[in-house]
């Protein structure tokens, strides 16, 4: 049986995709890639495939570093 080398969409991944799409003027509709990424991330959290706390803590650590890097 082959090893499971899949990389699952996390909420942090979906947030990064959505931000990038918005900044570049990409498709922000409910059928666009950002919406599908967000849906996949939510589904992965709800089924226990990925952890919500991991993506949240990485978002918090990056946002807490942003103000100090601007100084």
C-alpha positions as MATLAB code, in Angstrom:
seq = 'XXXXXXXXXXXXXXXXXXXXXXXXXXXXXXXXXXXXXXXXXXXXXXXXXXXXXXXXXXXXXXXXXXXXXXX';
ca = [
       0.000    0.000    0.000;
       1.514    3.401   -0.962;
       2.288    5.952    1.717;
      -0.158    8.847    2.156;
       1.906   11.832    1.009;
      -1.064   14.168    0.621;
      -0.852   17.744    1.781;
      -4.198   18.847    3.204;
      -5.611   22.372    2.984;
      -5.438   24.148    6.339;
      -7.227   27.306    7.416;
      -3.906   29.113    7.270;
      -3.427   27.984    3.651;
      -6.938   29.107    2.719;
      -6.425   32.478    4.392;
      -3.185   33.025    2.476;
      -4.890   32.106   -0.820;
      -7.842   34.385   -0.133;
      -5.573   37.303    0.769;
      -3.472   36.821   -2.352;
      -6.549   36.627   -4.580;
      -8.032   39.779   -3.045;
      -4.807   41.774   -3.382;
      -4.344   40.783   -7.026;
      -7.961   41.454   -7.990;
      -8.682   37.770   -8.495;
     -12.026   36.008   -8.556;
     -13.589   36.502   -5.114;
     -16.941   34.944   -6.014;
     -18.470   32.043   -4.121;
     -17.347   29.701   -6.915;
     -13.774   31.003   -7.091;
     -10.603   29.243   -5.995;
     -10.359   31.128   -2.685;
     -13.873   30.050   -1.700;
     -13.162   26.443   -2.650;
      -9.929   26.522   -0.629;
     -11.779   27.907    2.403;
     -14.443   25.218    2.045;
     -11.814   22.470    1.854;
     -10.026   23.830    4.923;
     -13.267   23.945    6.925;
     -14.119   20.418    5.814;
     -10.663   19.191    6.877;
     -11.023   20.790   10.325;
     -14.553   19.393   10.770;
     -13.474   15.856    9.845;
     -10.361   16.034   12.019;
      -7.943   15.805    9.077;
      -6.242   19.035   10.135;
      -6.238   20.930   13.401;
      -7.798   24.353   13.767;
      -5.496   25.241   16.642;
      -2.335   24.682   14.588;
      -3.359   27.085   11.829;
      -4.685   29.628   14.332;
      -1.493   29.624   16.374;
       0.634   30.112   13.256;
      -1.564   33.034   12.243;
      -1.233   34.569   15.693;
       2.532   34.237   15.740;
       2.928   35.840   12.324;
       0.582   38.716   13.165;
       2.341   39.343   16.463;
       5.638   39.705   14.599;
       4.276   42.195   12.073;
       4.170   45.319   14.317;
       7.711   44.780   15.621;
       9.064   44.337   12.076;
       7.587   47.703   11.047;
       9.485   49.606   13.731;
];
